[in-house]
Amino acid sequence: MTITSGFFRPSDPSVYSGNVRAWQKNLKPALIQQFNLTSEYELDSFTSLTVAYLGQNGNHLVDPREGNQRACLTCALPITTLSVLNPALSQITNISFTESEAVMNYNSLQVTGRRRLSHGLEFLANWTYSKGLSNNLGYYGASGGAGDSQSAYWQDAYNGGADYGPEFFDSRHNISVSGYYELPFGRGRQFGSGINRFADEAIGGWKFSTIMSFHTGFPITVNSNALYSTTVNARASRANHLRPMKVVGRTSHSWFGTDPSAQPCANDTDNGLCGYSAESAFRFGNASVGSERAPSYQQVDLSLSKDFAITEGSHLEFRSDFLNAFNMVSLSPPSNNATPGNSFGQITSAVNEPRNIQLALKVVF
């Protein structure tokens, strides 16, 4: 086999350029510890209630770090302009350093109600109350949603603890319900058990099912246009958190409200009202990871179906699906850039689709 066009090869392999990758000399395997304590109670012959604690700790998790970040504006080493050290390194812009220094922990209370099929009813309901913390969201980032507000790289490459905060998927309350119910109408059922076959074909045998999902908002990290971060070649630039915002008059256009505290200040200024200001030109922003929250999520899907007999060995299956049946709007995360002029707190889209009704017929033979 002859390869005519393989991997990219630099014109001069002896010259390092662009983003150079390096790895920790003693990269450690991840250490994951999990804990759980579960109690299950039988409510009746078909229904049970489960209450559980679930916890997890993680150490030596792989994280990326910028290896070419200046420690301060006046520090001699390391320096961002590598050509000062060696002209052969002048084309290097970043050094992606892979190490195993990230940590995480997760604790949750999980309550589950379950009913096995009885009298046509079956359901599963779960409520989770949880908190997850970490100093890194993963090597490849969150890939969409509120998690994109946080960089996969530490803002200060020499202080990973400053990035310790809620995990990007941290949702304090998470509720999910799924169920199935055979409506009690028609021959052999609770109501209309004596009706004729033709009437039974119309009102008997209908099945109803649902899937419901609700969760509170994910964390948002408030960022800024890069000033100090650009000077020291950092991969993240967070805003300065001056004081808590007072949320009044919240809308999709002003998720953080209309109070003056929701209007950010410029860098190195504080008018005594603004909750955030842009990153300083002289130091990193002090806003913590996940200091604000995105909107919550809610959706209810419904389905109604029935089988119509054709012959002894065949039937017609009708199904109607109502996706987002109540047309609930789950808003996208707001703009998280606290530099004035960047529409801080404005939401321009939704994460779920509008109501969608699907009707289907299928012949089974």
Secondary structure as GFF3:
##gff-version 3
##sequence-region A 1 365
A	DSSP	beta_strand	18	23	.	.	.	ID=ss1
A	DSSP	beta_strand	31	42	.	.	.	ID=ss2
A	DSSP	beta_strand	47	66	.	.	.	ID=ss3
A	DSSP	three_ten_helix	82	84	.	.	.	ID=ss4
A	DSSP	three_ten_helix	87	89	.	.	.	ID=ss5
A	DSSP	beta_strand	92	118	.	.	.	ID=ss6
A	DSSP	beta_strand	121	134	.	.	.	ID=ss7
A	DSSP	three_ten_helix	145	149	.	.	.	ID=ss8
A	DSSP	three_ten_helix	160	163	.	.	.	ID=ss9
A	DSSP	beta_strand	165	166	.	.	.	ID=ss10
A	DSSP	beta_strand	173	182	.	.	.	ID=ss11
A	DSSP	alpha_helix	197	203	.	.	.	ID=ss12
A	DSSP	beta_strand	207	215	.	.	.	ID=ss13
A	DSSP	beta_strand	219	220	.	.	.	ID=ss14
A	DSSP	alpha_helix	228	231	.	.	.	ID=ss15
A	DSSP	beta_strand	240	241	.	.	.	ID=ss16
A	DSSP	three_ten_helix	260	262	.	.	.	ID=ss17
A	DSSP	beta_strand	276	277	.	.	.	ID=ss18
A	DSSP	beta_strand	292	293	.	.	.	ID=ss19
A	DSSP	beta_strand	297	311	.	.	.	ID=ss20
A	DSSP	beta_strand	314	323	.	.	.	ID=ss21
A	DSSP	beta_strand	356	364	.	.	.	ID=ss22
###
